[in-house]
Amino acid sequence: MSYDMHTVLKAIVDKGHLDEFQKDLAREMICGDATISGIPVGLIANQRGLVKGRPGEKPRFGGIVYAESAEKVAYFIDRCDREGIPLLFVQDVSGFMVGPEAEQEGIIRSGARWVEAMACARVPKIVLTVNHASGAGYYAMAGQGFDPDFIFTWPTGRMGVMEGESAVQAVHGPALDKAAKEKKPPSAEVQESVGAMREDYEHQLDARYAAARGFVDAIIHPEETAVVLAMALRTALHNDGPHVGAFVLPQQPLPAR
């Protein structure tokens, strides 16, 4: 269901105050400055629902990353990194926009620019999953593969490559479409495979599945969010860094002379 992510953010930050960055540009991505327990933080969050564009533009789907929003976030991350401001990623993301139009707009270049900025940022990175986190958008929002300082999730969090229905369509879409056109049920084998796939994805997308395997650091309740994030920020700031995750290369030997 649609909801306003601004309401969630205002419940987390001090006095509900968020100084939004380029608020009228790429409104499906929210970037802004705030404080949590007095600690400055750069917030990056996904807006949900159908987002109206500027005059003459098509509306955009919240939770989807477009080329313009990727450029906006990359610029914001670079600016926070230069000023030493920790980053908080609040995830409710379904992935990057795909298709010829998105590619012509430069989604591949812009997406790579975002991922590079995030991976190379030397400031602390903290992740909070409030609902959905899947696809390349999950990784761009400092997903587990980039080893952020902390990853938290609400009990409502769902983390995976894709949702069960998307996986079913990717694997069994042609067979299901054929059966629908012929106005008859799919074969028993297809129905069994579809049911098993849905059940498997529902099990593995659950926040408890991720927490039990160390994919997230903790499941937290919404009312605890501000306190837990403040603790995580204080802890991360005690680490001199750089906070570039698993991609820190060991010191190489000097060349022979």
NUPAKOL-476247 format. One record per residue: z, y, x negated of N, C-alpha, C in turn; residue in three letters. Coordinates in steps of 0.1 Angstrom, whole numbers. Atoms other than C-alpha are relative to their C-alpha. Layout:
N
    n.pz    n.py    n.px   ca.pz   ca.py   ca.px    c.pz    c.py    c.px     r
       Z       Y       X       Z       Y       X       Z       Y       X   ALA
...
//
This chain:
257
    n.pz    n.py    n.px   ca.pz   ca.py   ca.px    c.pz    c.py    c.px     r
       0     -12      -8       0       0       0       0      13      -9   MET
       1     -13       8      -6      36     -11      14       6       0   SER
     -12      -8       1      23      57     -23      -2      10     -11   TYR
       2     -11      10      28      88     -44       9      -3     -12   ASP
      -7       3      12      38      80     -79       9      12      -5   MET
      -9     -12       3      52     116     -83      14      -2       5   HIS
     -13       2      -6      80     106     -60       9     -10      -9   THR
      -7      10       9      89      76     -83       5       8     -13   VAL
      -3      -7      12      88      98    -114      11      10       1   LEU
     -10     -11      -2     109     126     -99      14      -7       2   LYS
     -13       7      -1     136     100     -92       6      -5     -13   ALA
      -4       5      13     137      90    -129       4      11      -9   ILE
      -2     -11      10     135     123    -148      11       9       4   VAL
     -11      -9      -3     162     149    -151      -4      11      10   ASP
       2     -10     -11     164     172    -120     -13      -1       7   LYS
      13       2      -7     132     157    -107     -11       9      -5   GLY
      10     -10       4     112     181    -129     -10      -7     -10   HIS
      11       5       9      78     170    -144     -10      11      -2   LEU
      10     -10       3      57     195    -161     -14      -7      -3   ASP
      12       9       0      23     179    -154     -11       7      -9   GLU
      10      -4       9      -5     181    -179     -14      -2       7   PHE
      13       1      -7     -40     189    -165       1      -7      13   GLN
      -3       6     -13     -28     181    -130     -12      -1       9   LYS
      11       0      -9     -61     189    -113     -12      -8      -6   ASP
      11       7       7     -82     168    -138       4     -15       0   LEU
      -3      14       0     -84     130    -133      13      -4       6   ALA
     -12       1      -6     -57     129    -108       5     -14       2   ARG
      -4      14      -1     -56      91    -107       9      -4     -12   GLU
      -9       1      11     -37      94    -140       9      12      -1   MET
     -10     -11       1      -5     114    -142       5       0     -15   ILE
      -5      -2      13       5     128    -176       9      13       1   CYS
      -8     -12      -1      34     152    -181      12      -1      -9   GLY
     -12       0       8      65     163    -200      12       1       9   ASP
     -13       1      -7     100     156    -188      11      -3     -10   ALA
     -11       4       8     134     148    -200       8     -11       7   THR
      -9      10      -6     156     117    -194      13       0      -8   ILE
     -13      -2       6     193     123    -201      -1       9     -12   SER
       1     -10      10     182     153    -221     -10      -3     -11   GLY
       9       4      11     157     134    -243     -14       3       5   ILE
      14      -3      -4     121     148    -242      -8     -13       0   PRO
       9      12      -1      95     122    -231     -13       4       6   VAL
      13      -2      -6      58     122    -224      -3     -11       9   GLY
       2      10     -10      51     104    -192     -15      -3       3   LEU
      14       4      -3      19      85    -185       1     -11      12   ILE
      -1       8     -12      16      69    -150     -12      -1       8   ALA
      11       1      -9      -9      56    -125       3       4      13   ASN
      -1      -4     -14     -13      73     -92      -7     -11       8   GLN
       5      10      -9     -20      50     -63      -7       6      12   ARG
       7      -5     -12     -41      52     -31     -13       6      -4   GLY
      13      -7       2     -74      70     -27       2      14      -4   LEU
      -3     -13       5     -74     101     -48     -12       9       1   VAL
      10      -9      -2     -95     130     -38      -4       7     -13   LYS
       4      -7      12    -117     145     -66      -2      15       2   GLY
       3     -14      -1    -128     180     -72     -12       2       9   ARG
      11      -2      -9    -154     196     -48     -13      -6      -6   PRO
      12       6       4    -186     176     -50       1     -14      -7   GLY
      -2      13       6    -170     145     -66       4     -10      10   GLU
      -4      11      -8    -165     111     -51      15      -2      -1   LYS
     -14       4       1    -129     100     -43       1     -11     -10   PRO
      -2      10      10    -114      77     -69      11      -9       5   ARG
     -11       9      -4     -92      46     -65      11       1     -10   PHE
     -12       0       8     -57      50     -78       3     -14      -6   GLY
      -2      12       7     -47      24    -103     -11      -5      -8   GLY
      12       3       8     -82      22    -117      -2      11     -11   ILE
       2      -9      11     -90      39    -151     -14       4       0   VAL
      13      -5       1    -121      61    -152      -2       6     -14   TYR
       3      -7      13    -138      77    -182       8      13      -2   ALA
      -7     -13       1    -124     111    -175      15      -2      -1   GLU
     -14       2       1     -89      98    -170       4      -6     -14   SER
      -2       5      13     -91      78    -202       0      11     -11   ALA
       1     -11      10    -101     109    -222      13       9       2   GLU
     -12      -9      -2     -72     129    -206      12      -7      -6   LYS
     -12       6       5     -46     103    -215      -1      -1     -15   VAL
       1       0      15     -59      99    -251       4      13      -6   ALA
      -3     -13       5     -57     136    -256      15       3       1   TYR
     -15      -2      -2     -21     137    -242       8      -9     -10   PHE
      -7       8      10     -10     108    -264      -1       6     -14   ILE
       1      -7      13     -24     125    -295       9      12      -1   ASP
      -8     -11       0      -6     156    -286      15      -3      -1   ARG
     -14       5       0      28     138    -280       3      -6     -14   CYS
      -2       5      13      23     120    -313       2      11     -11   ASP
      -1     -11       9      18     152    -332      13       7       1   ARG
     -12      -7      -2      49     167    -317      12      -9       0   GLU
     -11       9       1      70     136    -321       8      -3      13   GLY
      -6       2     -13      76     131    -284      -2     -15       4   ILE
       2      14      -5      83      95    -272      -8      -1      12   PRO
       9       2     -11      60      80    -247       6     -10      10   LEU
      -4      10     -10      69      63    -214     -12      -3       9   LEU
      11       5      -8      42      43    -197       5      -6      13   PHE
      -4       5     -12      48      37    -160     -12      -7       7   VAL
      12       8      -3      25       9    -150      -1      -4      15   GLN
       4       6     -12       8       2    -117     -15       1       0   ASP
      14      -2       4     -27      -4    -130      -7     -13       3   VAL
       8      11      -4     -55     -27    -119     -11      -2     -11   SER
      11       2      10     -79     -22    -149      -9      13      -1   GLY
      10     -11       2    -108       0    -160     -12      -2      11   PHE
      11       0      -9    -137       9    -137     -12      -7      -7   MET
      12       7       6    -168     -13    -142     -12       4       8   VAL
      12      -2      -7    -204     -11    -133      -9      10      -7   GLY
      10      -9       7    -236       9    -144       5      14       0   PRO
      -3     -14      -1    -223      42    -132      12       3     -10   GLU
     -11      -2       9    -190      39    -151      -4      -1     -15   ALA
       4       1      13    -208      28    -182      -9      12      -4   GLU
       8     -12       3    -232      57    -180       9      12      -2   GLN
     -10     -11       2    -201      80    -178       7      -1     -13   GLU
      -6       2      13    -189      65    -211      14      -7       1   GLY
     -13       6      -2    -161      43    -199       4      -9     -13   ILE
      -3       8      12    -164      20    -230       5       9     -11   ILE
      -4      -9      11    -162      49    -255      14       6       4   ARG
     -12      -7      -4    -134      67    -235      12     -10       0   SER
     -11      10       0    -114      35    -230       4      -4     -15   GLY
      -3       3      13    -116      27    -267       8      11      -7   ALA
      -7     -11       5    -105      62    -275      15       0       4   ARG
     -14       1      -5     -74      57    -253       8     -10      -8   TRP
      -7      11       6     -65      24    -268       3       3     -15   VAL
      -3      -4      13     -69      37    -303      11      10      -1   GLU
     -11     -10       0     -47      67    -296      14      -7       3   ALA
     -13       6      -4     -20      45    -280       4      -9     -12   MET
      -4      10      11     -21      18    -308       4       7     -13   ALA
      -3      -7      13     -19      44    -336      11      10       1   CYS
     -10      -9      -1       7      66    -321      13      -4      -7   ALA
     -12       3       9      38      67    -344      13       2       7   ARG
     -12      -3      -7      63      77    -317       4     -12       8   VAL
      -5      11      -8      85      53    -297      -9      -1      13   PRO
       7       3     -12      67      36    -268       8      -9       9   LYS
      -8       8     -10      85      23    -237      -9      -2      12   ILE
       8       4     -11      69       5    -208       9      -3      12   VAL
      -6       4     -12      80       3    -172     -10      -4      10   LEU
       9       5     -11      61     -19    -147       7       1      13   THR
      -6      -2     -13      68      -9    -112      -7      -9      11   VAL
       7       9     -10      42     -30     -94     -10      -9      -6   ASN
      11       8       4       9     -42    -107      -4       4     -14   HIS
       5      -2      13      -3     -46    -143      -9     -11      -4   ALA
      10      10       4     -35     -64    -151     -12       6      -7   SER
      13      -4       6     -68     -63    -169       2       8     -13   GLY
      -1      -8      12     -76     -41    -198       9      12       2   ALA
      -9     -11      -3     -56     -13    -181      14      -3      -4   GLY
     -14       4       4     -24     -33    -188       2       2     -15   TYR
      -1      -1      14     -32     -33    -225      -1      15      -4   TYR
       1     -14       3     -42       4    -226      13       7       3   ALA
     -13      -6      -4      -9      12    -209      11      -6      -9   MET
     -10       5      10       9      -1    -241       5     -14       4   ALA
      -5      13      -5      10     -37    -228       6      -8     -12   GLY
      -8       9      10      28     -66    -246      -8      -2     -13   GLN
       7       2      13       0     -72    -271       1      10     -10   GLY
      -1     -11      10       6     -38    -287      15       2      -4   PHE
     -14       1       5      44     -46    -291       7      14       1   ASP
      -7     -12      -1      59     -14    -277      15      -2      -2   PRO
     -14       1       3      96      -7    -284       7      -8      11   ASP
      -6       7     -11     107     -19    -250     -10      -1      12   PHE
       7       2     -12      91     -34    -219       9      -4      11   ILE
      -9       3     -12     110     -33    -186      -9      -1      12   PHE
       7       2     -13      99     -43    -151      10       1      11   THR
      -8       2     -13     112     -39    -116      -2     -14       5   TRP
       3      13      -6     115     -71     -96     -13      -1       7   PRO
      13      -1      -7      83     -60     -79     -12      -1     -10   THR
      11       0      10      63     -61    -112      -8     -13       1   GLY
       9      12       0      33     -85    -114      -9       3     -12   ARG
       7      -1      13      18     -90    -149     -10     -12      -2   MET
      10      11       3     -14    -110    -157     -13       6      -3   GLY
      14      -4       3     -50    -109    -166      -7       5      12   VAL
       6      -4     -13     -60    -106    -129       9      -6      11   MET
      -6       6     -11     -47    -113     -95      -6     -13       4   GLU
       5      13      -4     -51    -147     -79     -13       0       7   GLY
      13      -1      -7     -78    -136     -55     -11       3      -8   GLU
      11      -4      10     -98    -120     -83      -4     -13      -8   SER
       3      12       8     -96    -153    -103      -8     -10       9   ALA
       7       9      -9    -107    -173     -72     -14       4       1   VAL
      14      -5      -2    -137    -150     -67      -8      -2     -13   GLN
       7       1      12    -146    -152    -104      -4     -14      -2   ALA
       3      14       3    -145    -190    -105      -8      -7      12   VAL
       6       7     -12    -154    -201     -69      -7       9       9   HIS
       7      -9      -8    -171    -170     -56     -13      -5       6   GLY
      13       5      -5    -206    -185     -54       1     -11      11   PRO
      -1      11     -10    -194    -217     -36       6       5      13   ALA
      -6      -5     -12    -173    -197     -11     -10       8       8   LEU
      11      -8      -7    -202    -173      -4     -10      -9       6   ASP
       9       9      -5    -225    -202       1       5      -6      13   LYS
      -6       7     -12    -202    -219      26       1      11      11   ALA
      -1     -10     -10    -197    -186      44     -14       3       7   ALA
      13      -2      -6    -235    -181      48      -5     -11       8   LYS
       4      12      -7    -239    -216      60       9      -2      12   GLU
     -10       0     -12    -210    -210      85       7     -14       1   LYS
      -8      13       0    -191    -241      74      11       1     -11   LYS
     -10      -1      10    -159    -246      54      -4      -5     -13   PRO
       3       5      13    -160    -251      17       4     -15      -1   PRO
      -3      14       2    -159    -286       4      15      -2      -3   SER
     -14       3       2    -125    -303       1       4       2     -15   ALA
      -3      -2      14    -127    -302     -37       2      15      -3   GLU
      -1     -15       2    -133    -264     -37      13       5       6   VAL
     -12      -5      -6    -105    -258     -12      13      -4      -8   GLN
     -11       4       8     -81    -279     -33       2       8     -13   GLU
      -1      -8      13     -90    -260     -65       4      14       3   SER
      -4     -14      -4     -87    -226     -47      15       0       2   VAL
     -14       0      -3     -53    -235     -34       9      -1     -12   GLY
      -7       2      13     -41    -247     -68       0      12      -8   ALA
       1     -12       8     -54    -216     -85       9      11       5   MET
      -9     -10      -6     -37    -193     -60      15      -2      -3   ARG
     -14       4       3      -4    -211     -64       4       3     -14   GLU
      -3      -1      15      -6    -211    -102       1      15      -3   ASP
       0     -15       3     -14    -173    -103      12       6       6   TYR
     -12      -6      -6      14    -164     -79      12      -3      -8   GLU
     -11       4       8      38    -183    -100       1       8     -13   HIS
       0      -6      13      28    -168    -133       0      15       0   GLN
       0     -15      -1      24    -132    -121      14       5       3   LEU
     -13      -4      -4      60    -131    -110       8       6     -12   ASP
      -8      -6      11      83    -108    -131      10      -9      -6   ALA
     -10       9       6     108    -136    -135      -7     -10     -10   ARG
       8       9       9      81    -158    -151      -2       7     -14   TYR
       2      -8      13      74    -130    -177      13       2      -7   ALA
     -13      -3       6     111    -123    -183       5     -13      -7   ALA
      -5      12       5     119    -160    -188      -6      -4     -13   ALA
       8       3      12      93    -162    -216       0      11     -10   ARG
      -1     -11       9     102    -129    -233     -12       9       0   GLY
      12     -10      -1      70    -111    -222       5      14       4   PHE
      -6     -13      -2      93     -83    -210      15      -1      -5   VAL
     -13       0       5     127     -73    -223      11      -2      11   ASP
     -10       1     -10     145     -71    -190      -6       3      14   ALA
       3      -4     -14     141     -70    -152      11      10       4   ILE
     -10      -9      -4     159     -39    -140      -2       5      15   ILE
       1      -5     -14     166     -26    -105      -3      15       0   HIS
       4     -14       0     151       7     -95      11      10      -1   PRO
     -11      -9       2     185      24     -92       6       1     -14   GLU
      -5       0      14     192      15    -128     -10       7     -10   GLU
      11      -4       9     160      29    -142       3      11      -9   THR
      -2     -12       9     170      63    -155      10      -4     -11   ALA
     -10       3      10     201      49    -172      -5     -10     -11   VAL
       6       9       9     182      20    -188     -10       6     -10   VAL
      10      -7       8     154      42    -200       6       9     -10   LEU
      -7      -9       9     178      67    -215       6      -8     -12   ALA
      -5       9      11     195      38    -235     -12      -4      -9   MET
      11       4       8     161      26    -246      -6      11      -9   ALA
       5     -11       8     150      60    -258       9       3     -11   LEU
     -10      -3      10     182      66    -277      -1     -11     -11   ARG
       1      11      10     178      31    -294     -13       2      -8   THR
      13      -1       7     141      36    -302       0      12     -10   ALA
       0     -11       9     148      70    -317       8      -2     -13   LEU
      -7       3      12     172      55    -342      -8      -8     -10   HIS
       9       7       9     143      35    -356     -10      10      -6   ASN
       8     -11       7     125      57    -382     -15      -2       2   ASP
      14       3      -2      92      40    -374      -8      -2     -12   GLY
       8      -4     -12      63      43    -374       0     -11      10   PRO
       0      10     -11      62      26    -340     -14      -4       4   HIS
      14       4      -3      28      10    -343       0     -15       2   VAL
       0      14      -5      39     -25    -332      -4     -10     -11   GLY
       3      11       9      25     -56    -347     -11       2     -10   ALA
      12      -2       8      -3     -39    -364       3       7     -14   PHE
      -4      -5      12      17     -27    -394      -4      -9     -11   VAL
       4       9      11       0     -41    -425      10       0     -11   LEU
      -9       0      11      21     -52    -454      -6       8     -12   PRO
       5      -8      11      19     -31    -485      -9      -9      -9   GLN
      10       7       8     -11     -42    -505       3       2     -15   GLN
      -2      -1      15      -9     -49    -543     -10      11      -5   PRO
       8     -10       6     -23     -22    -565     -12      -7      -7   LEU
      11       6       7     -58     -29    -579       3      -2     -15   PRO
      -1       3      14     -60     -45    -613      -6      11      -8   ALA
       6     -10       9     -66     -21    -642      -2      -6     -13   ARG
//
